[in-house]
Amino acid sequence: MEDKKDYYARNRQARKEYQRKYYIRNKDRIKRKRKLEELSDPEKFAERKNYNRSYYQRNRARILKKRADAYAKKKKTKKAISADPF
């Protein structure tokens, strides 16, 4: 079991990158599927919406901090690139 944890810890970044690329490639398909699911089963849609709302409320501070950090990092990179003439 410990080896498994080590494997996932070592490959966390690669796994996250793969998941992000997968989502970008299949974003439209995922949205279409959710829209059809919403129309066919409104109760399931309401459950998902309530779950997302409660998750956001529970983790709001962490989510906002993560967004702020990402924005600051992006801004810093953009500033460094624009300051470098070559």
N, C-alpha and C positions, 0 to 999 in steps of 0.2 A: 504494500500500500504506500509505503514511504517513497519507493521508486516512482510510483505513478505521480505523486505530488511533485516530486522533483522534475519529472518530465514536463508536466503542465506549467510549472513555474519557469523552467528554462525556456519553453517555447511560447510563453504568453504573448510576447510582442508579435511574433510571426502569426500566431493564431488570430490575434486581433486585426492584423492587416488583412489576412485572408477573409475574415468575416466582413470587414468593411468593403473590400472589393466585391465580394459576393452580393452584398446588399446593393451596391451601386449598379452592378450588372442586372440585378433582378428587381430593382425598385418598382418599375411599372407593373410587373407581374404580381408582386406582393400587394401593391395598392389595389389592383383590379380584383384580386382574390378577396381582400378584406371588404371591398365595396359590395361584391356579390354576397359575401357572408352577412354583411349588414342588412341587405335587402331580404335575404332568405331567413335570417334568424336575428331579429332586432333585440331579443333578450341577451344573446351572446355579445352583441355590440355594446349594449348598455353595461354589461358586466366588465367588458374590457375597458370601456371609458371610465367607469368608477374605479377600477383597479389603477389605471394610469393616473387618475386624479389623486387618489390617496397616496400612491407612491411618490408623486411629485411633492405633495404636502409634507410627507414624512422626511423626504430627502432634499428639500428645497435649498437649504443652505449649502449643502455639498454640491448640488447641481449648479447653482449660481456661481460658486467659487470656481468650479471646473471651467465653466464658460468664460469667466473673467480671466482666468489663467491662460486659456487658449487664445482669447482676444489679445491679451498683453503680449503673448509670444508671437502672434501673427504681426502685431503692430511693430514690435521690436525688429523682427526680421525684415519687414517692409521698409522700416526706417534705415536699417543698415544697408539694404540694397540701394535705396535711393540716395544715400550719402556717398556711396562708392561710385565715382564717375566711370570706372572701367569695370 
